[in-house]
């Protein structure tokens, strides 16, 4: 039940980002809180769409910068300027 609610909130965050980015950030914070309350992991595809430091919704090109390095992808949050690195083969 909690996992479905998290999926719904991330869907709403993606839909609302164009007009209300602050609302998208709030949806991400709510999804994170639901996951913590019910001890449910947020799926990987959703976890990579949120900043691990300020918990804002990341949209490549608008609120995040994505760069490819030799062995990893670097995603920079434009709200807090923190970087997250994800390996790829």
C-alpha positions as CSV (number, residue, x, y, z in Angstrom):
1,X,0.0,0.0,0.0
2,X,2.8,2.4,0.9
3,X,4.7,1.5,-2.2
4,X,1.7,2.3,-4.4
5,X,1.3,5.7,-2.6
6,X,5.0,6.5,-3.3
7,X,4.5,5.7,-7.0
8,X,1.4,7.9,-7.2
9,X,3.3,10.8,-5.5
10,X,6.2,10.6,-7.9
11,X,3.8,10.5,-10.8
12,X,2.1,13.6,-9.5
13,X,5.5,15.2,-9.0
14,X,6.4,14.6,-12.7
15,X,3.1,15.9,-13.9
16,X,3.2,19.1,-11.8
17,X,6.8,20.0,-12.3
18,X,6.2,22.2,-15.3
19,X,3.8,24.6,-13.6
20,X,4.5,24.1,-9.9
21,X,8.1,22.9,-9.1
22,X,7.7,23.6,-5.4
23,X,4.6,21.3,-5.4
24,X,6.7,18.6,-6.9
25,X,9.3,19.0,-4.2
26,X,6.6,18.7,-1.6
27,X,5.3,15.4,-3.2
28,X,8.9,14.0,-3.1
29,X,9.2,14.9,0.6
30,X,5.8,13.2,1.3
31,X,6.9,10.1,-0.6
32,X,10.1,9.9,1.4
33,X,8.2,10.4,4.7
34,X,5.8,7.6,3.8
35,X,8.7,5.3,2.9
36,X,10.4,6.0,6.3
37,X,7.2,5.6,8.3
38,X,6.3,2.2,6.8
39,X,9.9,1.0,6.4
40,X,9.5,0.6,2.6
41,X,12.3,1.3,0.2
42,X,11.8,3.8,-2.5
43,X,12.4,2.1,-5.9
44,X,15.6,2.9,-7.7
45,X,14.0,4.7,-10.6
46,X,12.3,7.1,-8.2
47,X,15.3,7.4,-5.9
48,X,17.4,8.8,-8.7
49,X,14.7,11.4,-9.4
50,X,15.2,13.1,-6.1
51,X,18.1,14.9,-4.5
52,X,19.6,13.0,-1.6
53,X,20.5,16.2,0.2
54,X,17.7,18.7,-0.2
55,X,15.0,16.2,-1.3
56,X,13.9,18.2,-4.3
57,X,12.5,16.6,-7.5
58,X,15.2,16.3,-10.2
59,X,14.2,17.0,-13.8
60,X,17.3,16.7,-16.1
61,X,17.8,20.0,-17.8
62,X,15.5,22.0,-15.5
63,X,16.5,21.3,-11.9
64,X,19.4,18.9,-12.5
65,X,22.5,18.7,-14.7
66,X,23.5,15.3,-15.9
67,X,27.1,14.6,-17.0
68,X,28.7,11.3,-18.1
69,X,32.2,10.5,-16.8
70,X,34.3,7.5,-17.5
71,X,32.7,5.1,-15.1
72,X,29.8,7.0,-13.6
73,X,27.0,9.4,-14.2
74,X,27.1,12.7,-12.2
75,X,23.8,14.3,-11.4
76,X,24.1,17.8,-10.0
77,X,21.1,19.3,-8.1
78,X,20.7,22.9,-9.2
79,X,18.9,23.9,-6.0
80,X,21.7,22.9,-3.5
81,X,24.7,22.3,-6.0
82,X,25.3,18.8,-4.6
83,X,26.4,15.9,-6.8
84,X,25.2,12.4,-6.8
85,X,27.2,9.7,-8.7
86,X,25.8,6.5,-10.1
87,X,28.0,3.9,-11.7
88,X,27.4,2.4,-15.1
89,X,29.3,-0.3,-17.0
